[in-house]
Amino acid sequence: MLPEEVAVAAVRCNTYPTITARMPCCSEKGRLLRDYQTAVSSYSRAVTDLHQRRGVTGKDGYGALYLIAQNARSTAEFAKSDFEGHVSNHCCASC
């Protein structure tokens, strides 16, 4: 599995491991991977917060938390797309 697939699988499985990656040979690839890791981590925290506050907060509070989680998910998806697009266009997948 590629690091970004591990991150997405972790969110889906609620395991949230620390993602480590070897130093990439392409600095842009490394930056995009760090951005993706940060976005997945933020999404994970938002979903955890949403789950923990379910039934405790009012409807408006839950709605706000839900929007935060959805925005975090979208950010993670865009970061993944940016990373994958760079790897595909720059052909730096093997390093």
Sequence and secondary structure as in RCSB ss.txt:
>XXXX:A:sequence
MLPEEVAVAAVRCNTYPTITARMPCCSEKGRLLRDYQTAVSSYSRAVTDLHQRRGVTGKDGYGALYLIAQNARST
AEFAKSDFEGHVSNHCCASC
>XXXX:A:secstr
  HHHHHHHHHHHT          SSHHHHHHHHHHHHHHHHHHHHHHHHHHHTTTS HHHHHHHHHHHHHHHHH
HHHHHHHHHHHHHHHT TT 
